[in-house]
Amino acid sequence: MTTFRCPVCGLHYPDATLAEKCAAWCRTHQSCNLAITRHAVASSESS
């Protein structure tokens, strides 16, 4: 599954639009928005 990463907080999302919304919120408020982050998914990247 392809995921899109928020470049600010690093959370992964199933589509680019959510990742962009997350990044915009993070930059503006220096925090995470629960309405956005609830859509985050596990990264397929190995640790």
Summary of the structure (lengths in Angstrom):
residues: 47
radius of gyration: 9.9
end to end distance: 16.6
largest distance: 29.8
contacts: 109
relative contact order: 0.25
helix: 38%
strand: 11%
